[in-house]
Amino acid sequence: MENDKKLSINTPTAIIVAGFIIMLGILITNGGGSGLSKNKTESNKDKTLSEQVGVKKADFDACVSGTDKTALQAKITASVESAMKALKPEERGTPYAIVIGKNGSKSEIKGAYPIDQVKKTISEVASGKVTAPYKGEVVLSEEGDHVYGDANAPVVVIEYSDLECPYCKAFQTTMKQVVDESNGQVAWMYRHWPIHAGSMDKLVASECVAKLKGNDAFWKYIELVFGLMDPKPTPPASNL
């Protein structure tokens, strides 16, 4: 009886104490987590996009100011003219992608196709039986190409894109999913085609990020740039 009596007295007390300890743990954990999240958010808020991917501002600014935009534009124009040689001027736009198989088969994607159509085109190229054959003269490898996925994949999608183009933003999401789900069978190659106002500054910024921090930083950077397109306004060049 004595033991039963003690149990009836101590059990509620133990429950209260245990509950208090659990609640304290939750408050500490949540408080710490919220604080870390807040600090991280505030920290990123104070950084430029290039700093968010690990590029020092002084190095970035020096690279941007030292970039020969005229020479860069000439290189891009030559690439575009060759790749889109078979297209009339009114048929050209961004995004424009060329799907190339190691089997020699080629097709094209004119616009931000939905993912099922992109995969269908890729499958056609992989099989060697395409319904929309590519007729241009794309250069398969250019200095400064940015590759997402395995560069030795059986199929490579070369995209000409503009960092001010909302359709390019949509196509970026599609292509990332395509490559991620391909099990190494598809690679994605990004090339610039600045046709929108203000896109040249973003292009130069992204190239400086790639030069200073590498391929992975480039992809993270353009994802941040596209992420600011909507609903947030386009950032000025100084925030790049």
N, C-alpha and C positions, 0 to 999 in steps of 0.2 A: 504493500500500500504506500509505503514511504517513497519507494522509487516511482510509483505511478503518480503520486502527488507532485514529486519534483518534475516529472515529465510534463504534467499539465501546466505547470508554472513556467517552465523554461522554454517549451516549444514555441509559444507565441513570441517570446522575447527573441529567440533564435531567428525566427522568420523575419521579424522586424529588422534585426541587425543585418541579416543576409540581404534583405531587400535594399537596405540603405547602402551596403557595400556595392551591390550591383548597380544601383542608380548612380552612385558616385563614379563608378568605373565608366558608365555610359556618358556621363557629363564630361568627364575628363577626356575620353576618347573623341567624342563629338566636338568638344571645344577645341582640342588640339587639331583635329582634322580640319575643322572650319577655318581655324587660324592659318594653317598651312596653305589651304586652298586660297584663302583670301590674299595671303601674302604673295602667293605665286601669281594670282591674277593681277594684283596691283603691280607686281614686279614686271610682268609682261606688258602691262598697260603703259609703263614708262619707257619701254624699249621700242625701237624701230623694228620693222619686220626683219631686216637683215641681222639685227642684234639677237632677235629671237631664235635665229638658226645658228647662232654662234660666231657671227662675223663682227669684228671690232669696227666701231664707227669710223675711226681714223683711217683704217685700211680700206674700208668700203668707200669713203668719200674720195680718197686718193685714186682708187680704181675708176670710179665713175668719171671724175674730172679728167682722167688720163685716157679715157676711151675715145677712139676715133670713130665717131658716129657715121661719118660719111663713108668710110671704108667698110664698116659693119653693114650699113644699108646696101652698099654695092654687092657685097657677098650674098646677102639675103635675096636681093633681087635676082641675081644670077641663078641661085638655087631654085627660086620659085618659077622663073621663066622656063627653066629646063623641065622641072617636075610637072608644070601645068601647060606644057607646050601644045597639047592636043585640045585644050579648052579655050573657048572663046572668052574674051574679057568679061562679058556679062554672066558667064557661067562660073566664074571664079569667086571664091569666098572662103571664110573661115567658119568652122574647121574644115580642112580638106585632108583626107588621109589616103595613103596608098598602102595596100595590103600585099606583102611580098612573101612568097614561099621559097624555100631553098630548092624546091622542085622546079623553079623557074616560072611558076604561075604568078600572075599579078592581077589585082582588081583595085577598085577605088571606092571611097566613101565620101560623097559630097554633102557635107552637113553633119549635124548632130544626130546621127541615127540612134534609135533605141537599142538597148543591149541585145535583144534577140536578133535584130537585123545585122548588127556588127558581128555577132557570133556566127550567123549564117554565112556572111561574106568570108569570114576567116576559114570556116569549114570548107567552103568551095575552093578557096586557094589551096588549102592543105590537100584536098583531093585532086587538084589539078583541073577541075571542071568549073569554070567561072561563068556567070551570066552577064557580068559587066566588066569585061577585060580593060585593063589600064593601057593607055596608048602613049603616055608621055615618055620622057627620058630622065627619070629620077636618078640622082646619084645615090648609090646605096650607102656610101659612107662619106661623111664630111667632117672636117676638123671642128670640134666643139659640139658634136652631137650629144644629146642627153638621153640615156637609155634607162628605162624602168623595166626590170625583169632580166631574164637571162639573154644576153646579147647573142648567144648561139642558138636561140630558140628556132624551131623549124619555120615559124612564121613571124615576120616583123611588120609592125604597123608604123609607118612614118607619117606623123601628123604635122601639118603646117597650121600654126595656131597664133592667136592674138590675145594678149593678157588683158585686153579691154573688151573682149568679145563674150557676151553672156552665153552664147551657144557653145563656145569653147569650154567654158566653165562646166556646162552640162556634159559635154563629151569627155572632159577630164575625169569626171566621176565614173562614167561608163567604162572608159578604157582602164582605169585603175582596177575596177571590179573584174573586167575581162582578164587582165593579166594575172591578178591574184587567184583567180579560179582556174587558170589554164594548166596548172601543174608544170610550169616551165616550158609550155608549148608555144607561148606567145610573148614577144617582147614589144615594147612601145618606145618609139623614138620621137622625141620632141624637137621640132624646128620652128623658128620664129617667122611670122609674117605680119608685121605691124601695119595694119590698114585703118585702125581706129585712132582718133585724136588722143594724144597722151600716152599711147602704148609704147612708144620708143623709149621713154624714160624708164618704164617698168622692164622693158626688154634689157636695157643696159644694166639695170640694177640686178636682174636675175643672172645675167652673165657674169657680173662681178662676184656674186655669191658663189657661183659655180667655180670660178677661178680661184677664189680665196678659201673655199671650204669644201669643194668637191661635189660630186654628182648627187649624193643623198640630200645635201643641203639645198641644192637647186630645186629638187622635187618638193621638199618641204616648203621652200620659199614661194614657189608659184601656187602651191595650195593655199598658203596664207593670203596671197594677192587675190586669187579668185574668191576666197572666203569673204573678203571685204567688199566684193562687188555688189552684193545684195543681201540684206536690205540696207547695209551701211553704205555711205557715199564713198566714192573712189578717193583714196588718200593722196595727198599731194606728194610730189617727188621727194620732198625732204623727209617724209616718213617711210620711205622705202628702205 
